[in-house]
Amino acid sequence: MLFFSTLNRTPQSFLKGIVAAEYILRWVPQGTHDWTKFIRPEEMVHALEEEGIETLDVSGISYDLLCDRFNLSQELDMNYIMMAQKAETRSETQPYNVMSEPLCDHTGGASFFLEQMAELSGANLEA
């Protein structure tokens, strides 16, 4: 199983991920991000497919400034997370779609995905 999160290469990610996060809010040091190295979800799916890895789910990550927390969303314009698995090791069951559960439901759905991401990355993600 492969879980990862990254920034999408869009005008929004340039404005929010570089201009806002690095220069205005100073959340990360200036020069942390290189927009030319950001990857679009469809580019990642294609690269994974070439290696025999099947994408199971893609969800957006949005930041709620008022609540000071990150949430899953269906918007992939800024950040996104992806779950994938080697095609030959995947069972014949349906892929787990975290967006099928309400984002505020802390009993499953997005919570499962966020728990996995938090465990792997140490991030503060909430459903």
C-alpha positions as CSV (number, residue, x, y, z in Angstrom):
1,M,0.0,0.0,0.0
2,L,1.3,3.4,-0.9
3,F,0.1,6.7,0.6
4,F,1.5,10.1,-0.2
5,S,0.5,13.7,-0.3
6,T,1.9,16.4,-2.6
7,L,1.1,19.8,-4.1
8,N,-0.6,20.0,-7.5
9,R,1.1,22.1,-10.2
10,T,-1.6,24.8,-10.6
11,P,-1.7,28.6,-10.3
12,Q,-3.5,28.1,-7.0
13,S,-0.7,26.0,-5.6
14,F,1.8,28.6,-6.7
15,L,-0.1,31.4,-5.0
16,K,-1.0,29.5,-1.8
17,G,1.9,27.1,-1.5
18,I,4.7,29.4,-2.4
19,V,3.6,33.1,-2.2
20,A,1.3,32.7,0.9
21,A,3.1,29.9,2.8
22,E,6.6,31.0,2.2
23,Y,6.5,34.8,1.8
24,I,3.3,36.1,3.5
25,L,2.6,33.6,6.4
26,R,6.2,32.4,6.7
27,W,5.0,28.9,7.6
28,V,8.0,27.4,5.8
29,P,11.4,28.9,4.8
30,Q,11.5,30.8,1.5
31,G,12.7,28.6,-1.3
32,T,11.2,25.4,0.3
33,H,9.0,24.7,-2.7
34,D,9.9,24.5,-6.4
35,W,6.7,24.9,-8.4
36,T,8.2,23.2,-11.4
37,K,8.6,20.0,-9.4
38,F,5.0,19.9,-8.3
39,I,3.2,17.0,-10.0
40,R,-0.4,16.9,-11.3
41,P,-2.5,13.9,-10.1
42,E,-3.0,12.6,-13.7
43,E,0.8,12.6,-14.2
44,M,1.3,10.6,-11.0
45,V,-1.4,8.1,-11.9
46,H,0.2,7.6,-15.3
47,A,3.7,7.1,-13.7
48,L,2.3,4.6,-11.2
49,E,0.4,2.7,-13.9
50,E,3.7,2.3,-15.9
51,E,5.1,0.6,-12.8
52,G,2.1,-1.7,-12.3
53,I,0.7,0.3,-9.4
54,E,-3.0,1.0,-9.4
55,T,-4.4,4.2,-7.9
56,L,-7.2,3.4,-5.4
57,D,-8.2,6.9,-4.3
58,V,-7.3,10.5,-4.8
59,S,-8.6,13.2,-2.4
60,G,-7.9,16.9,-2.1
61,I,-6.6,18.5,1.1
62,S,-7.8,22.0,2.0
63,Y,-6.8,24.2,4.9
64,D,-9.5,25.9,7.0
65,L,-7.9,29.1,8.2
66,L,-10.7,29.9,10.7
67,C,-10.4,26.4,12.4
68,D,-6.7,26.1,11.8
69,R,-6.9,22.6,10.5
70,F,-6.7,20.6,7.3
71,N,-9.7,18.8,5.8
72,L,-10.2,16.3,3.0
73,S,-12.1,17.7,0.0
74,Q,-12.8,16.9,-3.6
75,E,-10.8,19.9,-4.8
76,L,-7.4,18.8,-6.1
77,D,-6.3,22.3,-7.1
78,M,-3.9,22.8,-4.2
79,N,-2.9,19.7,-2.3
80,Y,-3.9,16.1,-2.8
81,I,-3.4,12.7,-1.2
82,M,-3.3,9.5,-3.1
83,M,-3.6,5.8,-2.1
84,A,-2.3,3.2,-4.5
85,Q,-1.3,-0.5,-4.5
86,K,0.6,-2.9,-6.7
87,A,-2.0,-4.3,-9.1
88,E,-1.1,-7.9,-8.6
89,T,-1.5,-7.7,-4.8
90,R,-4.8,-5.9,-4.8
91,S,-7.8,-8.1,-3.8
92,E,-10.9,-8.3,-6.0
93,T,-12.9,-6.1,-3.6
94,Q,-13.9,-2.6,-4.5
95,P,-11.4,0.2,-3.8
96,Y,-11.9,2.1,-0.6
97,N,-13.2,5.5,-1.4
98,V,-12.6,7.9,1.5
99,M,-14.9,10.5,-0.1
100,S,-17.9,8.2,0.2
101,E,-18.0,9.1,3.9
102,P,-18.9,12.4,5.4
103,L,-15.8,14.6,6.1
104,C,-17.1,15.3,9.6
105,D,-17.6,11.6,10.5
106,H,-14.8,10.7,12.8
107,T,-15.7,7.0,12.8
108,G,-14.5,6.0,9.4
109,G,-14.1,7.0,5.8
110,A,-11.9,10.0,5.7
111,S,-10.7,9.3,9.3
112,F,-9.1,6.0,8.1
113,F,-7.2,7.7,5.4
114,L,-6.1,10.6,7.5
115,E,-5.0,8.2,10.3
116,Q,-2.8,6.3,7.8
117,M,-1.4,9.6,6.5
118,A,-0.8,11.0,9.9
119,E,0.9,7.8,11.1
120,L,3.2,7.8,8.1
121,S,4.0,11.5,8.0
122,G,3.4,12.9,11.5
123,A,1.0,15.4,10.0
124,N,-1.8,17.0,11.9
125,L,-4.7,16.0,9.6
126,E,-8.3,15.8,10.8
127,A,-11.5,14.5,9.2
